[in-house]
Amino acid sequence: MKTVLITGATVNTGYGIAKKFASKNWNVVITGRDIDRVPAAAERLQNEYPDVTVLGYVLNAVRPDNTIDEEAVTNLFSDLDRKGLFVECLVLNAANLGIRQRIFENPLSDFINVLHTNVTLNYLLIETAARRMKEEKNGSVVFINSNTAYRAIPDRIAYCTSKGAQLSMMRALALDLGKYNIRVNAVLPGMIKTDRWESNYNDCKNAPSNFTPLGDIAEFADIADAVWYFAAHARNTTGAELAVDGGNMIQLYPIIPE
Ligand SMILES: NC(=O)c1ccc[n+]([C@@H]2O[C@H](COP(=O)([O-])OP(=O)(O)OC[C@H]3O[C@@H](n4cnc5c(N)ncnc54)[C@H](OP(=O)(O)O)[C@@H]3O)[C@@H](O)[C@H]2O)c1
């Protein structure tokens, strides 16, 4: 049975992606930073999909002083090795959203934390996973990126920067890892119906990113389907981007409905 590892997957999009893979009979490894939420989410998923192995790991590898806990990543993969699980697909979903970080107000450490969480830690995870994929001559890495890699939104400089950097890293990795049959691709969501969207519906419904040519924003399953395409079908595709944003990004400006 194949195994996927999804970061930041105790709630929202990551959990939706985990459900998709479990429903397709893949073993699922989820990570999160919270010592209570991780086992609870893993148990919920395991109960729903009793035929696959579900494992939850607490991974909190960007320390408060913005150094990276490399050992935590090594230990996670060593434990999976001991359990005989080879991560054939790595989904980099966890992100510091860097909300309301303002250029003249936030300390540099806030910017660095976003970059380390969204870029540096992902690089380390890929390096560690790709060592195993290289041995197997098989593997797939999928970034959950964002259409903000191309179109900026206010007070999110670090976040937009990190999403742009993810795409450059994706292409460089696709180039270097292709010879080992490791594919590296990115899904670019626009707005997603997360618990934040549900709880701030009145704010969200007026946000420009809500106005798409298709007239709707993404559900978790839409993002999960795109990840599944890269993981399970896209045999000859690497370094590619798949926007799942209702067409939001193709507009010069959103057409606000009357
Ligand atoms: N929501 C949207 O509208 C939207 C739009 C475009 C792109 N995206 C992208 O889609 C992915 C998932 O989005 P989402 O809204 O579903 O995510 P989310 O629930 O806000 O975050 C996903 C997980 O990332 C982890 N995380 C959050 N802040 C972190 C931090 N400072 N350091 C380390 N981990 C942190 C959290 O896991 P723990 O707390 O369990 O550690 C969280 O559950 C992200 O990569 C996001 O950039 C989302």
The ligand as a Gaussian input file, in Angstrom:
#p B3LYP/6-31G(d) Opt

LIG

0 1
 N       -7.434000      29.134000       2.931000
 C       -7.280000      29.733000       1.778000
 O       -8.182000      30.481000       1.334000
 C       -6.028000      29.505000       0.968000
 C       -5.888000      30.179000      -0.245000
 C       -4.743000      29.949000      -1.009000
 C       -3.775000      29.063000      -0.576000
 N       -3.940000      28.418000       0.610000
 C       -2.894000      27.498000       1.036000
 O       -3.485000      26.246000       1.281000
 C       -2.793000      25.612000       2.372000
 C       -3.801000      25.221000       3.432000
 O       -4.572000      26.338000       3.763000
 P       -5.650000      26.298000       4.945000
 O       -6.305000      27.638000       4.939000
 O       -6.407000      25.068000       4.875000
 O       -4.622000      26.220000       6.122000
 P       -4.709000      26.483000       7.674000
 O       -5.754000      25.644000       8.242000
 O       -4.700000      27.931000       7.982000
 O       -3.253000      25.991000       8.004000
 C       -2.838000      24.692000       7.673000
 C       -1.993000      24.214000       8.766000
 O       -0.734000      24.862000       8.740000
 C       -0.246000      24.873000      10.055000
 N        0.275000      26.198000      10.396000
 C       -0.403000      27.343000      10.514000
 N        0.404000      28.334000      10.911000
 C        1.610000      27.794000      11.045000
 C        2.852000      28.292000      11.461000
 N        3.015000      29.562000      11.829000
 N        3.889000      27.435000      11.500000
 C        3.738000      26.148000      11.162000
 N        2.578000      25.609000      10.789000
 C        1.530000      26.431000      10.734000
 C       -1.398000      24.577000      10.999000
 O       -1.237000      23.303000      11.566000
 P       -1.013000      23.134000      13.148000
 O       -1.602000      24.337000      13.841000
 O       -1.738000      21.867000      13.438000
 O        0.446000      23.034000      13.261000
 C       -2.592000      24.537000      10.107000
 O       -3.526000      23.560000      10.449000
 C       -1.738000      26.597000       2.861000
 O       -0.499000      26.261000       2.293000
 C       -2.231000      27.923000       2.337000
 O       -1.169000      28.805000       2.100000
 C       -5.039000      28.613000       1.399000

